Amino acid sequence: MKKLLIPILIFFTVLGCGKDNNFDGRRAVVSDSEKIPFEELLLLINLKTSDSSYLVIPSIDSVNLFVNNFYWSTKNSVVLDTSNIEKYALNNMFHTSNKLNYLVLAKKADLQTNFNTAGEYAHYLNSLYQLKPGEYACLINSFQILLNDNTIKTYHPITYKTFKVEGNSYSAFVGEIEIKLY
């Protein structure tokens, strides 16, 4: 009887460990799928001024990005500690003669949940954009910087940079983008 009871217990234990299909939509920590969803763009941005110096600010704010004319996201760059950078003040901004890159990690726009009309919901669904393997163009439409006197200045560089999405990858490096502020 004991020899029969052990295989039966093992059978019901394995049967009870089946997949749970009542998942709330977030990505599982452990998955049997080998597909990795694409979610993030990486950009290096430097801001060159008219006197061939580079702007020194803690971060670039509200970087408004589009991919192939579809809205992607609005993100801030990673905050830099600028206290150790050799800089000089000019026109209400700090400048340096050394190139200074700002890292922007841009994830897809967050999912919205509140819609007033069916038309708003349809517009939202049409604007969702999944990147499949291939070539794309990233547009930096606008961004903001905080000046030394705590005023905000908005720039509209309308700068494109092409990049490639590899199959089964989480992110893509768009590249280094030099934006000239004149």
N, C-alpha and C positions, 0 to 999 in steps of 0.2 A: 504494500500500500504506500509506503514511504517513497519507493521508486517511482510510482505513478504521480504522487502528489507534487514532487519537485518539478517535473516538466510542465505540469498544469499551472503551477504558480509562476514559473518563468514565462509561459505563454501569455497569461493574463497581465503580467507586469509589462511585457513588451507591447501588448495590445493597448494598454492604458497610456503608453508613452507616445501615442500617435500625434500628428500635427493638430494644432489648434487653429482653425480657420477663422475664428472670431477675433481678428487682429484689428486694432484701431487706426491703422494707416501709417504709423511711424515705422521707420526702418528697423528690422529685427537686429539684435546684437549677433545672433547666430543664424545663418541662413544657408539653405542648401542650394541657393541660386548662385551661379558664378557671375551673373551680370552686375556690374557696378553702375549705379545711376550717376550721370554727369550733373554736377551741381555748382562748380566754382570756377571763376576766372581769377588769375593772378596777374597784376599789372605793376610795373615800376614806372613811376611818373617823376620827372624832374622839371622844375620851373625855371626857365632861363629868362633873364631880364635883358633889357635893351643894351646894357653895358657889358654883356657877355659874362655876367656873374649869375649865381643861382640864388633863388629865394630861400630863406631860412625861416621856417614856421614849424610849430609842433606837429600839425597835421593838415592835410587837404580835406576840406569838409564838403559833404553833399556832392560827391562825384556822381553825376547822372550818366548812366551807361545804357547804350542800346547795342544789340547784336543783330546784324542784318535788318535794321530798321524796326526791330521789336524791342520794347522796353525790357531791360534786364534787371536793374536795381539802382538804388541810390545809396552809396556807402561812403564812409570816411576812411581815410588812410590810417594805417597803424601809427600811433602816436610816437614821435621821436623825442628823445631827451636832447634838446638843442643847447644845453648849458656848456657842453664841452666843444662845441663847434666854433672855430675861429670865424668871427663875423663882424660886419660893420653896419651901422644904421645909415639908410639913405631913403628919402621920400616915404617916411612912415613905415618902412619895412627893413628887415635885416637881410643882408646879402653875404655871400661867401664866394670865393674864387674857385672852390672845389665843388665838383658835381655832387649833388645831394639827391638821392632817390627816395621816394615815398612809396611804400608798399600798400596796394589796395587789393584786398581779398573780397571779391564780389560774388556773393551767392545769388541764386535766382530770387526774384521778388517773392515776398512772403504771400501765402495764400490768403485771400480775403474771404470773409465769411458773411459780411453784412451788405446786402444789396436791397435797394428800394424797389426796383422794377426788374422784370424779366429781361428787358433790354440791357440793363447794366450787367446782369449775370451773363448774358450771351456775349457782350463786348469783352468781359473779363475772360471767358472761356476761349474766345478767338485770339486773345492776346497772349495766352500761355504758349510758351515756345520751348520745345525740347530740342537740345542740340544732339544731333546724331554725328557719327564720324564724318569729317570733311572739313572744308575751308570756310571760314567765316570772317566777317569784318566787325570790329568793335568800334563804336563811336563814343567818344567822350563829348557829350553835348554841353555840359556846364559843370562848374565846381565853384566853391567858395573858399576864401581864405580870410583869416582874422589878422587885421593889421595891428601895428604896435599900439595904437590908441584905442583898441578894442572895437573898432568898426569892422564891418564885414563887407568885403568886395566880391562880387560875382563875376566870373569870366565865362565866356562862351567860345571855346577854342574850335569847336566843330572839327575834331581831330579823329581820323580813322587809323586803325592798325589791324592788319590781317593776322589771323592765327589759325591753327589747325587743331581739331579735336580728334584725338586718337580713340579707337574703339575700346570700350570697356575701361575707361579712365574716369576718375572722380573730378579732376580739374585740368585746366589747360593754362599754360603760360602765354599770355598775350604778347609780352615783350616789354622793352624799355621804351617809354614814350617821352620825348622832349617837347614840352609846350613852351612856346615863346610868348612872353608877356610884354607887349609893346604898348 
